[in-house]
Amino acid sequence: MENIDILKRLRYALDIKDADMVEIFRLGGEAVTKEEVKKMLLGQNASDSASEGTAGKETSDDNSKWDNHMLESFLNGFITFKRGKKEAKPGESEKQPFMINDDKDVNNVLLKKLKIALSLTGEDMLAVFKAGGVELSNGELSAVLRRQGQRNYKICGDRYARTFLKGLALKYRR
């Protein structure tokens, strides 16, 4: 699943306004304007072009701006937006480390950071998955939420991420 799709689905599920999106990106350390957010959400190109050949190039260049780093900055900002700024302990770095190393990690990090931002328990997450149409066991959820490299770590597929975002929409938009 593309990062832009994740942002669109998350924005819809939690009913996040454009101004809040800009603020969330700012809290995550990225400077994004309201116009850039609108273009991203509408899927518009940076400039309007009549020819299809150049439109495809612009779309890929425009989408490259919304890479894994940008998505994780949004998720870090979302945690700060929902929970407040975390006080740094002595000897601890103030910046949150980036956890997305490659495209396989995106969905796992998404679930972990949404769990933190929305203060969800394991039972809450299982209920969201069930609302989205998939029943997971506690062990399966635990495997997806583990740190990469741990013994029972499991990569979260796009299907689970889509189902979770769908369940969030059903839970929060009623």
C-alpha positions as CSV (number, residue, x, y, z in Angstrom):
1,M,0.0,0.0,0.0
2,E,1.4,3.4,-0.9
3,N,2.2,5.9,1.8
4,I,-0.2,8.5,0.3
5,D,-3.0,5.9,0.5
6,I,-2.2,5.3,4.2
7,L,-2.3,9.0,4.9
8,K,-5.6,9.4,3.0
9,R,-7.2,6.5,4.8
10,L,-5.9,7.6,8.2
11,R,-7.1,11.1,7.6
12,Y,-10.6,9.9,6.7
13,A,-10.8,7.4,9.5
14,L,-9.9,9.9,12.2
15,D,-11.5,12.9,10.5
16,I,-8.3,15.0,10.6
17,K,-8.6,18.5,9.1
18,D,-6.1,20.0,6.7
19,A,-4.9,22.5,9.3
20,D,-4.4,19.7,11.8
21,M,-2.4,17.7,9.1
22,V,0.0,20.6,8.7
23,E,0.4,20.9,12.5
24,I,1.0,17.1,12.8
25,F,3.7,17.3,10.1
26,R,5.2,20.2,11.9
27,L,5.3,18.3,15.2
28,G,7.0,15.4,13.4
29,G,9.7,17.8,12.1
30,E,8.5,18.3,8.5
31,A,7.5,21.7,7.0
32,V,4.4,21.1,4.8
33,T,2.0,23.8,3.6
34,K,-1.7,23.5,3.6
35,E,-1.6,23.6,-0.3
36,E,0.8,20.7,-0.4
37,V,-1.5,18.7,1.9
38,K,-4.5,19.5,-0.3
39,K,-2.5,18.5,-3.5
40,M,-1.4,15.3,-1.8
41,L,-4.9,14.4,-0.7
42,L,-6.5,15.1,-4.0
43,G,-3.7,13.5,-6.0
44,Q,-3.0,16.6,-8.0
45,N,0.3,17.2,-9.8
46,A,2.5,20.1,-8.9
47,S,1.5,21.8,-12.2
48,D,-1.4,21.2,-14.4
49,S,-0.2,19.6,-17.7
50,A,-2.4,18.6,-20.6
51,S,-0.1,15.8,-21.9
52,E,-0.3,12.4,-20.3
53,G,3.4,11.6,-20.8
54,T,4.5,14.4,-18.5
55,A,1.7,14.0,-16.1
56,G,2.9,10.5,-15.2
57,K,6.4,11.8,-14.5
58,E,5.1,14.6,-12.3
59,T,3.0,12.2,-10.4
60,S,6.0,10.0,-9.6
61,D,8.1,13.0,-8.7
62,D,5.4,14.4,-6.5
63,N,4.8,11.0,-4.8
64,S,8.5,10.6,-4.1
65,K,8.1,13.5,-1.6
66,W,5.8,11.3,0.4
67,D,8.3,8.6,1.2
68,N,8.8,6.5,4.3
69,H,10.6,9.2,6.2
70,M,7.7,11.6,5.6
71,L,5.1,9.0,6.7
72,E,7.0,8.3,9.9
73,S,7.4,12.0,10.5
74,F,3.6,12.3,10.3
75,L,3.1,9.3,12.6
76,N,5.6,10.8,15.2
77,G,3.8,14.1,14.9
78,F,0.5,12.4,15.4
79,I,1.7,10.8,18.6
80,T,2.8,14.2,19.9
81,F,-0.5,15.8,18.6
82,K,-2.7,13.2,20.5
83,R,-0.6,12.6,23.6
84,G,1.5,15.7,24.1
85,K,5.3,16.3,24.0
86,K,7.2,13.6,25.8
87,E,9.7,14.8,28.4
88,A,13.2,13.6,27.6
89,K,14.9,11.7,30.4
90,P,18.5,12.6,31.2
91,G,20.9,11.0,28.7
92,E,18.1,10.2,26.2
93,S,18.0,11.9,22.8
94,E,15.0,14.3,22.3
95,K,14.2,13.1,18.8
96,Q,12.2,10.0,18.2
97,P,14.2,7.4,16.2
98,F,12.9,6.4,12.8
99,M,11.9,2.7,12.8
100,I,11.1,2.3,9.0
101,N,14.1,0.7,7.4
102,D,12.5,-0.5,4.2
103,D,9.1,-0.9,2.6
104,K,8.4,-4.1,4.5
105,D,8.4,-2.3,7.9
106,V,5.8,0.4,7.0
107,N,2.7,-1.5,8.1
108,N,4.2,-2.8,11.4
109,V,5.4,0.7,12.3
110,L,2.0,2.1,11.4
111,L,0.2,-0.2,13.7
112,K,2.7,0.4,16.6
113,K,2.5,4.1,16.3
114,L,-1.3,4.3,16.0
115,K,-1.5,2.1,19.1
116,I,0.6,4.6,21.0
117,A,-1.1,7.7,19.6
118,L,-4.6,6.5,20.2
119,S,-3.8,4.8,23.5
120,L,-5.2,1.5,22.3
121,T,-4.8,-1.7,24.3
122,G,-4.3,-5.1,22.7
123,E,-8.0,-5.8,23.2
124,D,-8.9,-2.4,21.6
125,M,-6.8,-3.3,18.5
126,L,-8.4,-6.7,18.2
127,A,-11.8,-5.0,18.3
128,V,-10.7,-2.6,15.6
129,F,-9.5,-5.5,13.4
130,K,-12.8,-7.4,14.1
131,A,-14.8,-4.3,13.1
132,G,-12.7,-4.2,9.9
133,G,-13.6,-7.8,9.1
134,V,-10.6,-9.8,10.3
135,E,-10.4,-11.8,13.5
136,L,-6.8,-12.0,14.8
137,S,-5.6,-14.0,17.8
138,N,-3.7,-12.2,20.6
139,G,-0.6,-14.1,19.5
140,E,-0.9,-12.9,15.9
141,L,-1.3,-9.3,17.0
142,S,1.7,-9.6,19.4
143,A,3.9,-11.0,16.5
144,V,3.0,-8.0,14.4
145,L,3.8,-5.5,17.2
146,R,7.2,-7.0,18.1
147,R,10.4,-5.3,17.2
148,Q,12.0,-6.4,14.0
149,G,14.6,-9.1,14.7
150,Q,12.8,-10.6,17.6
151,R,12.1,-14.3,17.5
152,N,8.4,-14.3,16.7
153,Y,8.3,-11.1,14.7
154,K,5.9,-11.2,11.7
155,I,5.7,-8.8,8.8
156,C,2.3,-7.1,8.6
157,G,0.8,-7.3,5.2
158,D,-1.2,-4.7,3.4
159,R,-4.4,-6.6,4.0
160,Y,-4.1,-6.2,7.7
161,A,-3.1,-2.5,7.5
162,R,-6.1,-1.8,5.2
163,T,-8.4,-3.8,7.6
164,F,-7.1,-1.9,10.6
165,L,-7.7,1.5,8.9
166,K,-11.1,0.4,7.8
167,G,-11.9,-0.7,11.4
168,L,-10.7,2.7,12.7
169,A,-13.0,4.5,10.3
170,L,-16.0,2.4,11.4
171,K,-15.1,3.0,15.1
172,Y,-14.3,6.7,14.9
173,R,-16.7,8.0,12.2
174,R,-20.0,6.6,13.7
